[in-house]
Amino acid sequence: MTSATAPREPAQYVTIGIDREVFAIEVGIVREILDLQPITRLPHAPPFLVGMIDVRGRGVPTVDLRVKLGLPAAQPTANTRIIVLDVPQQGQGRGSSLTIGVIADRVFEVTALDGHDLEKPPQVGGRWRSDCIQAIGRSSGTFVIVFDIARLFADDDMVLLDMADAVS
C-alpha cells in the first residue's frame, strides 16, 4: 500500500467544555493545560482578555473563552482550566504563532476524530460564530464542535501581541 492510499490516522483533539457545549482544539497547538492560577488584570483590555499569567517566566495573555464566544463570564470552579496554545497567525508566514492562554470551564480528554466523520458547520446562525468553527464531529455519542482557533483569534492578533510585548 502506498502512502497515497494508506488510511490516515484520525486527528487528535483536546475536548473542552464551555457552558453546556463540547469543543475540540487540535492537540498540535496545545502547549500545556494548567490549573487556574492568579491572573494579572490589564487596564483598558477588551472584555474577553482577562489578563496575563506567568508560564515558566513568560507573560502569556489569557482569554476567557466564554466571553469570547459571547457568553457571560462565570465564576471559576475546581474544574476550570487554562489551556496554553500556540495559535497560528494568519498571514504571518509558516510557523508564526502567538502563545495565549484560554480559560475553559473544564477539560475532558484527548480524543481522536476521524476526518470522514467531521461535517461542515451549518450556516443557519446560532449561539456560535460559524466562521470560527472548522467542523462538527461526534465523540462518545456527543456532538463536538471543532474550533478554527486561528480564525477565532485572527481579529485579536494585534491586541494580544501588544499585551504580550508589554510584559516581555
Backbone hydrogen bonds, N-H to C=O, Kabsch-Sander energy under -0.5 kcal/mol:
donor,donor_aa,acceptor,acceptor_aa,energy
5,T,2,T,-0.9
6,A,2,T,-1.2
11,A,113,L,-1.5
13,Y,111,T,-2.8
14,V,25,I,-3.1
15,T,13,Y,-0.6
15,T,109,E,-3.3
16,I,23,F,-2.7
17,G,106,R,-2.7
18,I,21,E,-1.9
21,E,18,I,-2.2
23,F,16,I,-2.9
23,F,21,E,-0.5
24,A,145,I,-2.4
25,I,14,V,-2.1
27,V,12,Q,-2.2
29,I,26,E,-1.5
30,V,27,V,-1.6
31,R,29,I,-0.7
31,R,84,V,-3.2
32,E,84,V,-1.3
34,L,82,I,-3.4
36,L,80,T,-0.9
40,T,52,M,-2.7
41,R,39,I,-0.7
45,A,42,L,-1.2
49,L,46,P,-1.5
50,V,48,F,-1.0
50,V,62,T,-1.4
51,G,62,T,-1.2
52,M,40,T,-2.2
53,I,60,V,-2.2
55,V,53,I,-0.6
55,V,58,R,-2.7
56,R,54,D,-0.6
58,R,55,V,-1.1
60,V,53,I,-2.7
62,T,51,G,-3.2
63,V,101,G,-3.1
64,D,48,F,-2.7
65,L,63,V,-0.8
65,L,103,I,-1.4
68,K,64,D,-2.5
69,L,65,L,-2.0
70,G,67,V,-1.7
71,L,66,R,-3.0
80,T,77,T,-1.1
81,R,104,A,-2.1
82,I,34,L,-2.6
83,I,81,R,-0.5
83,I,102,V,-2.9
84,V,32,E,-3.0
84,V,82,I,-0.6
85,L,83,I,-0.6
85,L,100,I,-3.4
86,D,29,I,-2.7
87,V,85,L,-0.7
87,V,98,L,-2.9
89,Q,96,S,-2.2
90,Q,88,P,-0.6
92,Q,89,Q,-1.5
96,S,93,G,-1.6
98,L,87,V,-2.5
100,I,85,L,-2.1
100,I,98,L,-0.6
101,G,61,P,-3.0
102,V,83,I,-2.1
103,I,63,V,-3.0
104,A,81,R,-2.5
104,A,102,V,-0.5
105,D,17,G,-1.2
106,R,17,G,-1.2
108,F,15,T,-3.1
109,E,15,T,-0.6
111,T,13,Y,-3.0
111,T,109,E,-0.5
113,L,11,A,-2.7
117,D,114,D,-1.8
118,L,114,D,-0.5
118,L,115,G,-0.7
119,E,136,I,-2.8
130,S,128,W,-0.6
132,C,129,R,-1.5
133,I,130,S,-1.4
134,Q,132,C,-0.6
134,Q,146,V,-2.7
135,A,146,V,-1.2
136,I,119,E,-2.5
137,G,144,V,-2.9
139,S,142,T,-2.5
142,T,139,S,-1.8
144,V,137,G,-2.9
145,I,22,V,-2.6
146,V,135,A,-2.9
146,V,144,V,-0.7
147,F,24,A,-2.3
147,F,145,I,-0.7
148,D,132,C,-2.8
149,I,147,F,-0.8
152,L,148,D,-2.4
153,F,149,I,-1.9
154,A,150,A,-0.5
154,A,151,R,-0.6
155,D,151,R,-0.5
156,D,153,F,-1.1
157,D,153,F,-0.6
157,D,154,A,-0.9
160,L,156,D,-2.7
161,L,157,D,-2.9
162,D,158,M,-2.5
163,M,159,V,-2.1
164,A,160,L,-2.4
165,D,161,L,-2.8
166,A,162,D,-1.9
167,V,163,M,-0.9
167,V,164,A,-0.6
168,S,164,A,-0.6
